[in-house]
Amino acid sequence: MTTGSIGVETIPQPQKRAGRSVKATLVRLVIHALLILAVIFALLPVVLAFLASFKSLFDFYDNPLGLPATWEWQNYTSVWREAHIASYARNSAIVTFISVPLIVMLSCLAGYGLTRYHFRFSRTIYLYFLAGLLIPIQLTILPSLLQMKALYLVNTHAGLITLYTALGLPFSVFLMAGFMNSMPGELAEAARLDGAGELRAFWDVVVPLTKPALATVAILNGVTIWNEFFLALILSPGTPTLQVGINNLRGYYSTEWGYIFAGVMVAALPVILAYILLTKQFIRGLTAGALKG
């Protein structure tokens, strides 16, 4: 008995707690160090691109990763005026600001209908939307080009808007349906019992509750459409978007890389601002989808 009691008391309780506290502190330090490294690796290309936008052509060959020897502020004014970046940005803005609201509206309606109304082919329609997530964009380029050519939509804003809306719907419907499945159906039912019609219940009850998911759909599709290059290059070279216009800045014999990186920073600015303004709604939407699983 004496030996057993001595063995129990060899490590006092405060020392155990101190050991656990030191271990927890070390774990937190390691996690924070890894997160800091991840942030550095994520921000490093952005910082290098920002510095490159102020470099002259000589600086790229003399010191490609260092600070500019002379800060060429005129790169931004030159790329905006001489390279027609303003025109390219206008094309991207038209396509993005029309496609995104269409995707948000259609995916919200489809998600509501597929989760609140169970009919014979509702599951089939839902799986049909999900099938769009399995098809690579590259496989759709030839039939899309032939279809757009038959409808006289090549080199038009309407063609890109139609295509981007169709391509953005599968994931958006999947996200909205998952979010609406987590909402209690009694809310809309109570509104209908109070005399509200179906559209009124949807607009006044369902839509306000789905703002996080709507913001997530808007941000994801907005960033994708704004940065899309492949389809715009092939299907609409006559009305180039911003990414295609930046690619056109490359020369046959020499390229002003300062202009290109200045155009890249101009193209990234709207996306960064949109994410900053909608980041809370974006995180809430992703969290709700994760909780739904």
C-alpha positions, -999 to 999 in steps of 0.1 A, spaced: 0 0 0 28 24 9 46 17 -23 15 22 -44 7 55 -27 42 67 -33 40 58 -70 8 78 -74 23 109 -57 56 109 -77 41 133 -103 22 161 -86 -10 173 -104 4 209 -111 33 193 -130 9 173 -151 -10 205 -160 22 223 -167 33 196 -191 0 196 -209 1 234 -211 36 233 -226 25 207 -251 -6 227 -262 16 258 -266 40 239 -288 12 226 -309 -3 261 -313 32 275 -323 36 248 -349 2 254 -363 7 292 -364 41 287 -381 26 265 -408 -2 290 -414 23 319 -416 43 299 -442 11 291 -462 2 328 -462 37 338 -473 36 313 -502 1 325 -512 10 362 -511 45 359 -526 32 357 -563 9 387 -557 38 407 -542 61 398 -571 34 407 -597 28 440 -579 65 449 -580 68 437 -616 40 461 -627 64 490 -619 94 476 -637 109 485 -670 119 459 -695 155 463 -685 147 455 -648 132 422 -658 164 410 -672 187 427 -647 169 419 -615 136 399 -621 128 392 -584 141 423 -568 127 458 -564 124 481 -594 155 502 -601 130 530 -612 94 529 -603 76 531 -637 42 545 -627 34 552 -663 30 515 -669 -6 518 -655 -15 549 -675 0 534 -707 -17 501 -704 -50 518 -697 -49 542 -726 -27 527 -753 -35 490 -748 -73 494 -748 -75 478 -713 -106 501 -706 -124 485 -735 -115 450 -725 -125 457 -689 -159 470 -702 -165 437 -720 -156 417 -689 -178 439 -668 -208 435 -691 -205 397 -693 -198 393 -655 -225 416 -642 -252 400 -664 -241 364 -660 -237 364 -622 -273 377 -614 -287 352 -639 -269 323 -622 -279 335 -588 -315 339 -597 -318 306 -616 -299 285 -591 -320 299 -562 -352 291 -580 -340 257 -590 -327 248 -556 -359 259 -540 -380 239 -564 -359 207 -562 -359 207 -524 -394 218 -516 -414 200 -543 -409 163 -547 -424 150 -579 -416 121 -602 -385 134 -619 -372 158 -593 -343 134 -584 -335 129 -620 -334 166 -627 -311 172 -597 -287 144 -609 -288 160 -644 -275 193 -628 -248 174 -610 -238 156 -642 -226 190 -654 -199 190 -627 -184 159 -643 -179 172 -678 -146 191 -685 -150 224 -702 -125 213 -729 -149 186 -740 -177 211 -746 -158 236 -767 -165 221 -801 -203 216 -797 -205 250 -780 -187 267 -809 -210 249 -835 -241 258 -815 -231 294 -810 -222 297 -847 -256 284 -857 -273 309 -834 -250 338 -846 -237 343 -811 -199 341 -819 -180 373 -810 -210 386 -790 -216 394 -753 -249 374 -755 -230 343 -765 -205 345 -736 -233 353 -712 -254 323 -723 -224 300 -721 -212 312 -687 -247 310 -672 -251 274 -684 -217 264 -671 -222 281 -637 -255 265 -630 -245 229 -620 -224 238 -590 -246 267 -580 -277 245 -580 -258 219 -560 -248 246 -534 -282 262 -532 -300 229 -529 -277 218 -501 -282 251 -483 -320 250 -486 -322 214 -474 -308 227 -441 -336 253 -438 -368 243 -420 -397 241 -445 -422 253 -418 -411 289 -424 -424 291 -459 -454 270 -449 -463 295 -422 -461 323 -447 -485 305 -470 -509 299 -441 -509 336 -434 -522 342 -469 -489 348 -488 -487 334 -523 -459 310 -534 -437 338 -549 -443 361 -520 -433 334 -495 -402 326 -516 -392 363 -519 -400 375 -483 -390 343 -464 -367 321 -483 -345 346 -501 -335 366 -470 -324 334 -453 -303 323 -482 -282 355 -484 -250 337 -473 -254 310 -500 -263 336 -526 -232 356 -518 -211 325 -521 -226 317 -555 -221 353 -566 -184 354 -555 -174 320 -569 -190 326 -603 -180 362 -604 -143 354 -599 -145 325 -624 -162 345 -651 -140 376 -646 -108 355 -648 -120 331 -676 -97 329 -705 -100 297 -725 -137 300 -737 -134 338 -743 -103 334 -764 -119 307 -787 -155 318 -788 -153 356 -787 -119 368 -800 -137 397 -818 -150 411 -784 -121 403 -762 -125 402 -724 -99 416 -700 -79 383 -697 -78 379 -735 -68 416 -739 -39 412 -714 -28 381 -734 -28 402 -766 -2 425 -751 25 399 -759 46 409 -789 61 388 -816 97 399 -810 95 417 -776 70 420 -748 66 449 -723 62 427 -692 56 458 -671 24 465 -691 13 429 -688 17 428 -650 0 462 -647 -29 448 -666 -29 418 -643 -31 440 -612 -59 460 -628 -78 428 -635 -73 415 -599 -84 447 -582 -122 442 -587 -120 406 -575 -101 416 -543 -126 444 -535 -156 421 -540 -141 395 -517 -133 421 -490 -169 434 -491 -186 400 -492 -161 379 -472 -184 374 -441 -213 362 -463 -190 340 -483 -176 323 -451 -211 319 -437 -223 303 -469 -194 278 -471 -198 270 -434 -235 262 -438 -227 240 -468 -201 222 -448 -224 217 -418 -250 203 -442 -224 179 -457 
